[in-house]
C-alpha cells in the first residue's frame, strides 16, 4: 500500500471500492458492513490491537448485543449471511449489520 492510501480514512477507501465493485459487469454485487463483530469458536483477528480489544470486550458483548442488537453481529452471522446472499441474493446491494443478522 502506498503512502497516499495510508493517509485516507478507511471509510473513504471502502466507499470507493464498493462503488467500483457495483459498476463491474457482475450479475450482482453485495457489500457487507458489519458494525461490531463478536468472534466465536476461537476465531482471532490477525491484528494484535483487535485481539486485545476483543479479549477486553468479550465480557461486555452480551450487554452490547442487548443494548445495540442492530449493530452487533457474530462471526457466524457474517459467514451465514455471505453464503445466503451468494446463493439467493438480497433486496439491496449494501447490507448493514441489522441486514446481516436477518440474512
Secondary structure, 3 states (H helix, E strand, C coil): CCHHHHHCCHHHHHHHHHHHHHHCCCCCCCEEECCEEECCCCCCCCCHHHHHHHHHHHHHHHHHHHHCCCCEEEHHHHHHHHHHHHHHCCCCCEEEHHHHHHC
